[in-house]
Amino acid sequence: MITIPNAITLARLCAVPLAVWLILKGEMVLAFWLFVAASVSDALDGYIAKRFGAQTAVGAVLDPVADKALLVTVYVTLGLTGRLADWLVILVVFRDVFIVGGVLMLYVLGSPPEIRPLPVSKVNTALQIALAALVLFDNAYGVPALIVVDALVWGVAASTLASGVAYAARWVRGGGAAA
């Protein structure tokens, strides 16, 4: 059975290729608004699931997959089009590959982790969303925000590193949280 939160998450996942296509075509106004809608849907599906008791095992896995698919593909596309620094894109992608690899390793070792984000990971995701939205907004509307973008680039870099280290530390201690 598909719940409303899971349907919202699936819609976010389906928005990923459209967002990439819009960015590649230079349709930045539409890309910005699609990204904003997809980002809002992330908060909305979680709220609805918790508020109305519609949390499911499928949603617990699908939601972080949709989040990562959206952010990683938008970051890679913004990097490929010269709108985000390559080093930041590589850092963000590497952290996600590291986390997925760690989760898979724990499964193989017979210690499947609980899929839940650490607080630092939530901060990291919020900063990543803010940076991508601001870069898309700047490209859509020509409103330069270089000081804010620069600050967010360094905030994303720092929180990405901190999040990766926090997951590694938790796995070493045997906590196994991931998202």
C-alpha positions as CSV (number, residue, x, y, z in Angstrom):
1,M,0.0,0.0,0.0
2,I,1.3,3.4,-0.9
3,T,0.8,6.0,1.8
4,I,0.6,9.7,1.2
5,P,4.1,10.4,2.5
6,N,5.5,7.6,0.3
7,A,3.7,9.1,-2.7
8,I,5.3,12.5,-1.9
9,T,8.7,10.8,-1.6
10,L,8.2,9.0,-5.0
11,A,7.2,12.3,-6.6
12,R,10.4,13.9,-5.3
13,L,12.4,11.0,-6.7
14,C,10.7,11.4,-10.1
15,A,11.6,15.1,-10.0
16,V,15.3,14.3,-10.1
17,P,15.7,13.7,-13.8
18,L,13.5,16.7,-14.6
19,A,15.6,18.9,-12.4
20,V,18.8,17.7,-14.2
21,W,17.3,18.3,-17.6
22,L,16.1,21.8,-16.7
23,I,19.5,22.8,-15.4
24,L,21.2,21.3,-18.5
25,K,18.8,23.2,-20.8
26,G,19.4,26.4,-18.9
27,E,15.8,26.6,-17.7
28,M,17.0,28.0,-14.3
29,V,13.7,29.6,-13.2
30,L,11.9,26.2,-13.6
31,A,14.8,24.3,-12.1
32,F,14.8,26.6,-9.1
33,W,11.1,26.2,-8.4
34,L,11.2,22.5,-8.9
35,F,14.1,22.2,-6.5
36,V,12.3,24.3,-3.9
37,A,9.1,22.2,-4.3
38,A,11.1,19.0,-4.0
39,S,13.0,20.3,-0.9
40,V,9.7,21.4,0.7
41,S,8.3,17.9,-0.1
42,D,11.1,16.4,2.0
43,A,9.9,18.2,5.1
44,L,6.2,17.6,4.2
45,D,6.4,13.9,3.8
46,G,8.2,13.5,7.1
47,Y,5.7,15.7,8.9
48,I,2.7,13.9,7.5
49,A,4.2,10.5,8.3
50,K,4.9,11.4,11.9
51,R,1.7,13.4,12.5
52,F,-0.7,10.8,11.1
53,G,1.2,7.6,12.0
54,A,1.9,6.8,8.4
55,Q,5.6,5.9,8.9
56,T,6.6,2.7,7.0
57,A,9.7,0.7,6.5
58,V,9.6,1.5,2.8
59,G,9.4,5.2,3.6
60,A,12.3,5.0,6.1
61,V,14.5,3.7,3.2
62,L,13.0,5.6,0.3
63,D,13.1,9.1,1.9
64,P,16.9,9.3,2.4
65,V,17.4,7.7,-1.1
66,A,15.2,10.4,-2.6
67,D,17.0,13.1,-0.7
68,K,20.4,11.9,-1.7
69,A,19.3,11.4,-5.3
70,L,18.0,14.9,-5.5
71,L,21.0,16.6,-3.8
72,V,23.8,14.6,-5.4
73,T,22.4,14.9,-8.9
74,V,21.7,18.6,-8.6
75,Y,25.2,19.1,-7.1
76,V,26.8,17.1,-9.9
77,T,24.8,18.9,-12.6
78,L,25.6,22.3,-11.1
79,G,29.3,21.3,-11.0
80,L,29.3,20.0,-14.6
81,T,27.8,23.3,-15.8
82,G,30.3,25.4,-13.9
83,R,27.9,26.7,-11.3
84,L,29.5,24.9,-8.3
85,A,33.1,24.3,-7.5
86,D,34.3,20.8,-8.6
87,W,36.1,20.2,-5.3
88,L,32.8,20.8,-3.3
89,V,30.8,18.5,-5.6
90,I,33.5,15.8,-5.2
91,L,33.4,16.2,-1.4
92,V,29.6,15.9,-1.2
93,V,29.5,12.9,-3.5
94,F,32.4,11.2,-1.7
95,R,30.7,11.6,1.7
96,D,27.5,10.0,0.3
97,V,29.4,7.1,-1.3
98,F,31.3,6.7,2.0
99,I,28.1,6.5,4.0
100,V,26.4,4.1,1.5
101,G,29.6,1.9,1.4
102,G,29.6,1.9,5.2
103,V,26.0,0.8,5.4
104,L,26.6,-2.0,2.8
105,M,29.7,-3.1,4.7
106,L,27.7,-3.3,8.0
107,Y,25.0,-5.4,6.2
108,V,27.6,-7.8,4.9
109,L,29.1,-8.1,8.3
110,G,25.7,-9.0,9.7
111,S,25.2,-5.8,11.6
112,P,22.5,-3.8,9.6
113,P,22.4,-0.2,10.8
114,E,19.3,1.6,11.8
115,I,18.6,4.2,9.1
116,R,18.3,7.5,10.9
117,P,20.2,10.7,10.4
118,L,22.6,12.2,12.9
119,P,21.9,15.8,14.0
120,V,25.1,17.0,12.1
121,S,23.8,15.2,9.0
122,K,20.5,17.2,9.3
123,V,22.5,20.4,9.5
124,N,24.5,19.3,6.5
125,T,21.4,18.5,4.4
126,A,19.9,21.9,5.3
127,L,23.1,23.7,4.3
128,Q,23.3,21.7,1.0
129,I,19.7,22.5,0.2
130,A,20.3,26.2,1.0
131,L,23.4,26.4,-1.2
132,A,21.8,24.6,-4.2
133,A,18.7,26.7,-3.9
134,L,20.7,29.9,-3.7
135,V,22.9,29.0,-6.7
136,L,19.8,28.1,-8.7
137,F,18.1,31.3,-7.6
138,D,21.1,33.4,-8.6
139,N,21.2,31.7,-12.0
140,A,17.5,32.0,-12.5
141,Y,17.0,35.6,-11.5
142,G,20.5,37.1,-11.8
143,V,20.6,38.3,-8.2
144,P,24.2,38.0,-7.1
145,A,24.7,36.7,-3.6
146,L,28.4,36.0,-3.7
147,I,29.1,36.6,0.0
148,V,26.3,34.3,1.1
149,V,27.2,31.7,-1.6
150,D,30.8,31.7,-0.4
151,A,29.8,31.3,3.2
152,L,27.5,28.5,2.3
153,V,30.2,26.7,0.3
154,W,32.4,26.7,3.3
155,G,29.5,25.7,5.6
156,V,28.6,22.8,3.3
157,A,32.3,21.7,3.1
158,A,32.7,21.8,6.9
159,S,29.4,20.1,7.7
160,T,30.0,17.5,5.0
161,L,33.4,16.6,6.6
162,A,31.9,16.7,10.1
163,S,29.1,14.5,9.1
164,G,31.3,11.9,7.5
165,V,33.6,11.9,10.5
166,A,30.6,11.5,12.8
167,Y,29.2,8.5,10.9
168,A,32.7,6.9,10.9
169,A,33.0,7.4,14.6
170,R,29.6,6.0,15.3
171,W,30.3,2.9,13.1
172,V,33.6,2.4,15.0
173,R,31.7,2.5,18.3
174,G,29.1,0.1,16.9
175,G,26.2,2.5,16.8
176,G,25.5,2.0,13.1
177,A,23.2,5.0,12.3
178,A,23.1,6.0,8.7
179,A,21.2,8.3,6.4
